[in-house]
Structures are given as C-alpha cells and as structure tokens.
Amino acid sequence: MRNYRIRRLIAPTRGLQQAVVLFLLGQIAFVLGVGLSFKDFIRPILSGTSAKIYGGVAQFVPPDRVAITTHYTAGILLLIGGWLSYRGIRSALEHIVETLNPGLKSGKVDRYIRKLQLAQGPRVVAIGGGTGLSTLLRGLKQETSNITAIVTVTDDGGSSGKLIKEKGIIPPGDIRNCLVALADAEKAMTDLFQHRFVNSGALTGHSLGNLLIAGLTDQNDSDFEKAVEIASDVLNIRGRVIPSTLAHVRLAARFAGGRVEYGETNIVEQPDTIQTVFLEPDNCEAHPSALEAIRQADLICIGPGSVYTSVVPNLLVPGIADAIMASTAKKVYICNVMTQPGESEGFSASRHVAAIMDCVRKRTFDYVMINTAIPTEAALQKYQGSRQHMVEADEDQIRKQGFRIIRGNLMSETDVVRHDPVKVTTRLMKLLME
C-alpha cells in the first residue's frame, strides 16, 4: 500500500514520462546556453536593470533601507513571476482539454489530475448483483477506477426475463445497474439508461438501458460482451462490468423435503425456507476476465445483496471460488442491513455467513463487515409490513465461525434503509491501509 500511495502522489505525471524528459533536457540546454552567454550578453542587461531598480528604490526610502527593500522587491517579483507562470501553464492545459472535449465543464485540470489519481487506485473486485452491488460501486468509484464488477446472470424477472425469452441474451438488468453506478457521464445519460417504460404497450416494464444493450448485441453479431463494452464507453464508466459467466444458466433451489424449484423469480416467491441453491447446468465456464481480475486484486468484496440470488450464484460458477481462495487479496463479505422476504427472513449476520458457506463449501472471505447502527422506529415499522427486519449483528457467532469482523455505522436511511456507499468504502480503504 505504500507503493499505492506513491502512485497516487505521482499520478499527474503518468503517461508523461517522455514529455518530462524532453522538458528537462530542454531546461538543461537552456541553462547551459544562459551560462555560456551570461558574461557577454545577459550579465550587462541584468546589471543595468538592477541598477535602475536600485536607483528607483533609493529615491523613496532612506539610504540604510535601500538594500533590504530591494531584497523584498526581488522576492515579490519572484512570487509574481511564479504565479503568472503557473497560471499560464494551467490556462494552456485548460485550453487543450477544452479543445479536445468542448462539453467538459469547469475544473478541467482538476478533473484531469483526479482521473489520473483514480487510475493509480487499488485493484478492487466487487462480486454480487442487484441494488446492493450497484450501491457499493458508487462508493468505490470515488477511490479508484481499477474496479471490476463481477455480476450474476441468473435474473429471470421483469425486463431481463422478457429479453431472455424474446432475444435469448444474457439478462442485462443487473449489468445495466452496475454500468450506471460506475458511470462518469452526464446525469441525463444515466437517467436515460434507467428509464423504464410505463403504459407503453409491448414496451411496458422494459428499461431503456436493457433495450440498448440488446440492440448493441444485435449490432455486434450476438456478442453480448462487446455490447457491454460499447455501453461502458458510452457511459464513460470508471472500471469495468463483466458477467460471471457468458453461459445461459438457471438458478435452482432445494427446499425442505427435497423439493426443487427453478428460476430466480419463482424461488423467492416460495413460502418455504431455502436449504441450498445450485446452478443448472453446473459445468458452465467462468468468464476469463473475471478470473484474471480476481488473481490481480488487492481487495475482493462479496456482496452486499440477496444472499441466495445475488451473492451465491457468482460463487457457484466453476473456478470463481477457487480463484478467490488462491488470491492474496483481502476478502470481505459485506453483510446486508435488512433481511429479505422469501430468502433470508429471520437471518442474523452469522446466518448469512452460514448460508454462503453451506452453498459454496469453500472459504471465500476472511472478513465480515456488519452494520451496528439502528434505523429509526418509523423505518422499522414500515419494513415490518413487508416482512423485513434489521439483520442482527451477532458478532460472537461470527467470531466462532472463524471470521474477523469490521463493524460500525454503515447505514444510510432515506426512503429505504441500505448501506451508505461512502461509509462502506471508507472502511474498506482503511482495511487496505492497515
């Protein structure tokens, strides 16, 4: 992490090594030229100018104050000269950036430097799906642009479900949410991607972003991966978003008594408690870029998100869990703030951990991040109506499971209770610095 701090410090010069070398060579040549011509040309000019300034100062101050006043004048001129040089260079850079990108608003140079600093941030892999993953990404992108979001592809409801049936593509909904979360584009563009049609005939229920990804897939010979890359460029995202697998897979769940149900939407509607989940087929291949990102990561975040339908499906893709176990990165499971009906009703934090371990059968994280703040009574009563409760932070049980705990107020309470992306990211960055 010391190297990470150094990279952030020198980030403004990244990619400018050749320019810096040429500048230094030019300065050396200039100084040598000044030295060679100093005696016969420059010195007489400087001496004459200094004499005039000295004489001008002598007309207004007592003789015993002339020397010190001249020194102060020289210092002021140096400061003015340095400031004017800085302003000149900054103005030139702003003009260049504005010429290349006329739509860029104020603070052009600051944004350029900020972008370079983010490029030197830690390599973070975030694994999950749904609103939990997109919430986390909004915080992570403030600290680094070296983000890889590995997203579940088992969603079969809503707009994504319709596109699976009609176009045969990988469900784009969770991927779209992650693209928007990482976007550095104008708000109007991200709002456009998130627009959902209402009372629009055959388009009702569809998200415009999902339709755009489907259209890009058609334009690129059914290459879903290429479509996501183009959408990423359009939104100018910080990082990249990739599916955990490019195969078409279904989520299956086994309930009490051995009954098996298929399809994510169908599973969460069942009244019984889920015992375990698995993928069908179970021999799908992990995305190669996902495995490579895990191998190179400094930090791996699992969750937050629906434990059985957002978190576990990624870890069930063959190769993902093994790659995480082999990684030297710090691995954190970010536990949910609230339970979810039909999936984690009555679950404490340790039950969430146990559910993942029971399904995956491999230790894919070392830390468990849990929220210890309590929502307002009004918020809790509102959630009780939808059979949701606050996740109990049973720290002792988690320690008995063999995990280290990251605890604290990680909550944001607005119209809903969820993780605060800034609070969570701050704790994750602190963990990296330890």
N, C-alpha and C positions, 0 to 999 in steps of 0.2 A: 504493500500500500504506500510505502514511501516513494516507490517509482511512480505510482499513480499520481501522488501529489506533485511530483516534479513535472510529470507530463502535463498536468493541468496548468502549472505555472508557465511553462514554455509553449503552451498551446498556440498563442498568437503567431508563432514563427513556424508552425507546422506546414510543410509543403513549400516553404520559402527559403530553404537552405541555399539553393543556387543563387537566389536574388540577394541573400545576405552576404554570401561570399563575394559576389560581384561588387556589392556596395562597399565591403571592407577593402577589397583590392583597390577600388576607386579612391577611397579615402586615404589609403597608404600612398598611392601615386600622387594624390593632391598634396599631402603633407610634404612628400619629398620635393615636389615642384616648388612649394612655398619655401622650403628650406634652402633650395639652391638659388632661388631668386630673391631671397629675403634681403641680403646685404645691399644689392644694387638697385632694387626696384621697390620692394614692399616697405623696407625699413624707412626710407626717406618719406614715403607717404604717411606711414603711421606716426613718425616723429613730428611731421608738420601738423597732422590732425591733432595729436596730443598736445602740442604747444598751443594751438588755437583754443582748445578746450580749457587748458590750464590757465591761459590768459583771460578767457571769458569768466572763469570761476573767480579769479583774483580780483575782478572788478566789483564783485558783490559780497565777498567775505573777507574778514581780517587776514593778514598775511600768515599768522600762525595756524589758521584753519584751512588754508588752501589745499594742503596735501591730503588731509583726511576727507575733505569734501570731494576732492577729485576721486578718491577711492570709492566713496559711496556712490558717486555718479557712475563710475565704471561698473559697480555691482548692479545698479538699477538697469543700466544698458544691457548687461548680460542677461538679466531676468527677462527684460522685454524681448530681447533677441531670441531667447529660448522659447518663450511663449508664442511669439509670432511664427517661429519655425514649426512648432507643434501644431498650431492652428493651420498653417499652410499644408502640412503633410496630411492632417486629418481631413481638410477640405478637399484635397486631391483624391483621397481614398473614397470619400463620400460621393464625389462626382463620378468616379469609376463605377462604384457599386450601383448608383442610381442609373447610370447609363445601361448597365447590364440588366438591372431589374427595376424598371420605372415604377412598378407598383409598390415597391418597398417603402414603408412609412418611415417616420423619424427614428433616430438612433441606429443608423445603418451600420456604422463602425462597431458600436457596442454589440449589435446583434451578430456581426461577423465574428468578433472575438468570442462571444458567448457560444456560438456554434462550434468553433474550434475547441473550446474548453470542454464542451459536452462530448466531442469526438474522442477526447482523452479520458473519458469516464470509465468506470469499471464495466466489465462484461457481465451482463445480467441476463439470466434466462428466467422467464415467468411462464409457469405451466398452469393451465386451467381453462376456463370458459365462462360464458355468461357475463353478468354485470360485475361480478367480483373481480375477474381478471382485468376488465377494462378500467375499473376504478383504480386498481393498483398501478396500471400503466400510466395513468395521468400523473401520478406522483413520481414514478421512476424517471419519466422523460425530463423532469426538472433537474436531474442529477447526471444523466448520461444519455447518449444517443446509441450506445452499444447494447441495445436491448433486442432480445429475441423472444417473441411471444409464441409459445407452442400451444395451439388451440385444439380443443376437442372437436370431433367431426361426427358426433352421434345425434345431434339435434334433428328431430324429425317433425317438429311442430311449426305452426304459423307459416310465414312466408318461406322459410327454408324448406319445410315439409312439402309445400306445393312445388317448389323448384326441383326438389329431388324427384318427384313423380313426373313432372312435365318435361324437365330438361336432363335428368339423370346426372346432375352435377353434385359435387360435394356440398353439403349445407353451408351457405355463406354467412349466415346471421352472426354467429359469434366472431367470425373473422372480420366482418364489417365493423362490429362494435370496437374491436381492438384497433383497426385501422384509424377509426375516428378518434379514439383515445390518444393515439400517438401522433395525430396529425399536427402539422405546423402550418396548415393552410388557413385561409381566411374563414371566419366563423360561418359566413354564408355558404361556403362549400361543404363544411362538415354538417351544417343543418340540412343541406340538400341531400347528402348521403343518408341521413337519418330520417328523412321524410317518409311517413307511412300513409298510404292511400286509404281513404275512408269514403264509403258510399260511391265507389268508382267502378262498379260492375266487376269485370274479371280481375281488375287490379286491386280490389278491396283486400286489405290485410298485407299487401306486399310493401316492403321497404324499397325505396328508390335505389339505395345502395346495393341491395341484393340483386335488383334487376340490372344495374350497371355491371356488376361482377359477372352475372350470367351473360350479358351482352358481350363483354370482353372475352369471355370464354369461347363464345361462338366465333368471334373475330379471329381468335388465335387457335383455330383448329381443335377446339375442345380441350385446350391446355389451361386447366384451372390455375395452375401455379403461375403461369405467365400472366393470367388475368389479374391475380392478386398483386403481382409485381407492378403492373401498369397502374392499378388503383393506388398502390403505395406511392408511386411517383406523382400521381395527380394530387394526392393529399399531402405530399411532401412530409412523410412521416419520419419521426426520429426512431430509427431502429428498423425491425422487420417483423412481419407476421407470417407464420407458416403453420400449416396443419400438422398434427402429429403423425398422420398417415394420409397418403393420397388414395388409399383403397376405400371402397364403399363398405362400411361396417355398420352393424346394428348393435345396439346395447341390449343385453338381456339380463334379467334379474331373477334370482331364485328366492322364493318366499317360504314361509313356514309350511311344512308338509311336503316340500319338494316341488311345489307348483312353480312353473317358469313362465314369465311374461316377456314379450319382446317389444322394443320401441320405447324411446325415452319418454315420450308424452304419455303413453299407456302405462308405463311403470309408475310414474309419480301420481297417477290417478287411483292406484290400487290402495285399498284401506289397510292391508296387512303390512307388517314390518319386513323390510328388505333384509335378507340374510347375507347375500353376496351378489355381485354383478360380474358379468363377463362379456366379451366381445364375440360376435359371430360375423364372419369367420375369425378364429383366433390366431390364424397364421398370417395376418397382414404384415406388411413391412413398414417400419418406421421411416419417416422422411429423413434422408441422409443429412440434410442441413440441420435438422433438429438434433441428431446425434452429435454432429460436429460442434454445434453451439454449446451443448452440454459439456463436451470434453474441454472446451476452451473457457468455460465460465469461471468468473470469480465468485459469483453468487447465484444460487438457484432458489427461486421462490415457487412453492407449490401452494396454489390457492391465492386468495380466498375464493369460495364458490361452492356450489352444490356438491356435497361430498361424493355422492354416487353417480351423478350425471355430468359433472364438470371436471372434477379433480381425478377420480379413479380411472375413467376411460382413457385418459392420456397415459397413465402409468401401466395400463394393461396392454398397450401396443408393444409387441415384442421388441426388445432392445432398449426401450426408453428407461425402464427401471434399472437395468444393468448398467447403462451409461451413467446414470445419476450416482449409483453406488461406487462406480470406478472414478468418478470426478473428485478432484481435490478441492472443489469449491465449497463455500459454506452453504449449507442446505437448510432452508427454513420452511416449515409448514405454517401458513397464516390461517388460523382457525376463524370460522365465521363468528359474527357478533350475535346473530339471531338464528334460531332453528328454522327449519322449513317443513311445512306440512307435507305428508306423504313421502318424506325422505329422511328427515332427522328429528322428528318430533321427540322431545324429551332428552335429546342428546346433550351431554356436557361436553367440555373440551376434550376430555380423555376418551369419551365415546367416539368422537370424530376421529381421533388418532387411531383408536382400535379398529374402527370400520375400514380405514385405509389399509392398515396392516393385515386385516383379515382377508381383504380382497387381493392385495398385491403380493403378500407373503414375502416382502423384501423391505429392508430398512432404507427408505429413500430420503430421509431427512434426519438431522441431528437436533434442530431447534424447533420449538413450538411457540409461535407468537400468539398471545391471548390478550383479549381486551378485559380490563378490570373496571372500566368506567360503567356507570349505571344510567340508563336512559331515564327520562322523566316519567312520572307515573302516568301522565296522559298518553305518552307514546306506548308504554307497556300495555295499557288498557286497549288501545287501538289494535295492537298486534294480537292480543288475546282473542279478538273477534275472528281472526284468520288462523287461529290455532298455532301461533308462533310465540316463542318465548326467548328470553335472553339466554345465551349459552353460558352455563355455569363454568367459571374459571377454577376447576378443581385441580389446583397446582400440585398437590401432594400425589394424586393419582398419576399425573403426567410424569413426575419425577420417578415414581415406581416403575413406569414403563421404560425408563432409561433415557429420557429426553431432557435437554436443557430448556429453560423457559425464558422467553422475552416477554415481559409483562408491562402494562401501563395503559393509560388512556389513549386508545387508538380509534375512538369512535367519533363519528360525525352524525349529528341529529338535526335534520331539516324536516322535510315531509316524510322521510324514511330514516331508519336507523341503519347505518352501514359504516364501513371503515372510512376513516379520513385519510386520503391518499398521501397528504403531506406528512402527517404524524407517522404513518407506517413507513414511508420512505426514509424519514429522518432516523428511525430506529434501525432500519436495515443498513443505512450508511454508517451509523455508529458501530454496528456489529462488524462491518468490514474494516473499520479503522482500528479495532481492538487488536 
